[in-house]
């Protein structure tokens, strides 16, 4: 798997978990103190998030970090 593919899969996983929680993208962005455009780039896999960012996303979605980065589902 390439780095690009990995980032896209993680972004898709974030989007999937956010939608399961019934949370609009803007709400997650506000929770993380992000611009909506940054949240969009994260979910589309166009950025390489730091582990601290992924931890904040997991916390905001009320999931373990491990569940957030589980891209085998």
PyMOL commands that set and color helices and strands:
alter all, ss='L'
color gray80, all
select helices_A, chain A and resi 3-20+25-32+36-44+51-60+65-68
alter helices_A, ss='H'
color red, helices_A
deselect
rebuild
show_as cartoon
